[in-house]
Amino acid sequence: MILRYTDRSKDDVDLAFQWYEMQRRGLGFDFLDCVEMSLSNILRFPKMYAICYSNFRRCVIRRFPFSIFYTIEDEEIVIHSVFDNRQDPKKQP
């Protein structure tokens, strides 16, 4: 399986990285490492995470208050959002 990112998910990661780097130098890279660890788990075991609604699955990122929302499609896993859990849940994908 391959990963495909939506524009929204790319923007989510970029904004979070920039914000964490402004808080403390290197923290943004720690965030990216945790995202990569979660993505690695999703790739190895795509059905491990529960469906939260419709066909969207949710993986909570370790150490940071973010969740990855994704769907499993024919030959790919589509990352729809890297959602900041502190936001209004109505904004989830």
C-alpha positions as CSV (number, residue, x, y, z in Angstrom):
1,M,0.0,0.0,0.0
2,I,1.1,3.6,-0.6
3,L,0.2,6.7,1.3
4,R,-1.5,9.6,-0.4
5,Y,-1.9,13.0,1.3
6,T,-4.7,15.5,0.7
7,D,-3.8,19.1,0.5
8,R,-5.6,19.7,3.8
9,S,-3.4,17.1,5.5
10,K,-0.2,18.6,4.1
11,D,-1.3,22.0,5.4
12,D,-2.2,20.6,8.8
13,V,1.3,19.1,9.2
14,D,3.0,22.3,8.0
15,L,1.0,24.6,10.3
16,A,1.6,22.3,13.3
17,F,5.3,22.0,12.6
18,Q,5.7,25.8,12.3
19,W,3.8,26.4,15.5
20,Y,5.8,23.9,17.5
21,E,9.1,25.2,16.1
22,M,8.1,28.7,17.3
23,Q,7.4,27.3,20.8
24,R,10.8,25.7,21.1
25,R,13.5,25.0,18.5
26,G,13.5,21.3,17.6
27,L,10.0,20.6,18.9
28,G,8.6,20.7,15.4
29,F,10.9,17.9,14.4
30,D,9.8,15.9,17.4
31,F,6.2,16.4,16.2
32,L,7.2,15.1,12.7
33,D,8.9,12.1,14.2
34,C,5.7,11.2,16.1
35,V,3.6,11.7,13.0
36,E,6.0,9.4,11.0
37,M,5.8,6.8,13.7
38,S,2.0,6.8,13.5
39,L,2.0,6.7,9.7
40,S,4.4,3.7,9.9
41,N,1.9,1.9,12.1
42,I,-1.0,2.8,9.8
43,L,1.0,1.4,6.8
44,R,1.8,-1.9,8.6
45,F,-1.6,-2.4,10.2
46,P,-4.1,-0.2,8.4
47,K,-7.2,-1.8,9.9
48,M,-5.8,-1.6,13.5
49,Y,-7.5,1.7,14.2
50,A,-11.2,1.9,14.7
51,I,-13.6,3.5,12.2
52,C,-14.8,6.6,13.9
53,Y,-17.5,7.6,11.4
54,S,-18.4,6.8,7.8
55,N,-15.3,5.1,6.5
56,F,-12.8,7.3,8.3
57,R,-10.3,5.8,10.8
58,R,-8.6,7.7,13.5
59,C,-5.0,7.2,14.8
60,V,-4.1,9.3,17.9
61,I,-0.5,10.6,17.7
62,R,1.6,9.8,20.7
63,R,2.8,12.7,22.8
64,F,1.0,15.4,20.8
65,P,-2.7,16.3,20.9
66,F,-3.3,15.4,17.2
67,S,-5.1,12.6,15.4
68,I,-4.6,11.3,11.9
69,F,-7.8,10.7,9.9
70,Y,-7.5,8.3,7.0
71,T,-9.4,6.0,4.7
72,I,-8.3,2.7,3.2
73,E,-8.9,2.7,-0.5
74,D,-8.2,0.1,-3.2
75,E,-4.4,0.3,-3.4
76,E,-3.7,3.2,-1.1
77,I,-4.2,4.8,2.2
78,V,-5.5,8.4,2.0
79,I,-4.5,10.8,4.8
80,H,-7.3,13.3,5.0
81,S,-6.3,15.3,8.0
82,V,-3.8,15.6,10.8
83,F,-6.3,17.1,13.2
84,D,-5.5,19.2,16.3
85,N,-7.6,17.6,19.0
86,R,-7.9,20.9,20.8
87,Q,-10.1,22.3,18.0
88,D,-13.9,22.0,17.8
89,P,-14.7,18.4,17.0
90,K,-17.2,19.6,14.4
91,K,-14.3,20.6,12.3
92,Q,-13.1,17.0,11.9
93,P,-13.0,15.7,8.3
